[in-house]
């Protein structure tokens, strides 16, 4: 088997990604093809195109170019050479648009990892004490959202029993998400489950379930990021003394 970087298929993917980005108005300066992590590996390799632009313009180009990627066997990403002039919220909005354009399912959309990338790029880190305070606040808020959902679940069972219906099904997924988070500590899976409840509940018109479920997903993302920041702080070696 030929090495991936030398294959004709990889070259074709790189050329196609560059073409789409150019058609969206981007000045391409580099293209890199790399394997993706699960569960994105179901969609093909990652093709990262560097454009000569600031962050905001690069992300606009990404969202536009992504619409031509669906079904072509790769995932498109962008980086930029210019100013990092986007907020975390703006990055998430552009990422959501790009992922939707590529047809990436919500259950494999690790938004909180994207947030972390932006925070790293911008150097937007707090000192350890502030990070721990934010972590405690986020964990407390998450418990509040879970309790709110469980109250709704209890009321539903009291009024309607446990016969299968859309609300009951949503609450069962909430229960699974809560178990995964509390017993296994699996932030990625819990995030995906809570986000799925959010989206499905909104589609079904159950806003009272959607709001706390969506907030729970956001808070899990924040908690995972904050815990990761603390872990990195603990792992960072002390700087070497000059000789």
C-alpha angles and dihedrals in degrees: 000000000000120000111267094237091054098047124114089227092060091049090051091051092049092048092048093049091049091049093052092048092049091049088053089056102266127142103221117215101165141007126199128185118202138163115265128231123245128307093022088058087081087069099049135256125330116254111197116195120195113211129195097242143088120277096263094051092044091053091048088053091048093053090049097045093045091071089070095050101072113118095006097108103250143077117238123220132169139209128185141218100212140063120331094230103156133098122228089252092053091049091052091050093052092044091052091051092048094047092048089051091053092047094242108168116241092237091067096041104109095193095167090059088055089052090053092051091054092048090052093047092050095041086234098161131138126216116270096261092052091046091053091049091051090047092054091047092049093048090050092049091048091054088052092054092048091050090049090054092047091052089054089048092052093049091049093051091046093052101034107017121223100303112137115266134138095271092048090050091051091051091051089056089048088054091051091048091050092049092049091050099043101036103030102024089222103157096177094054095040090049091052093049095048091046090050090053089050094053096042094045091052091049090052094046097249098133092161088066097036097057100055092038091053091046090049090054091049092049093049088052090051093047093050090051094048093047089049091052091052092048090052091049090053093047097046108106119231112264115263116254116243117253 
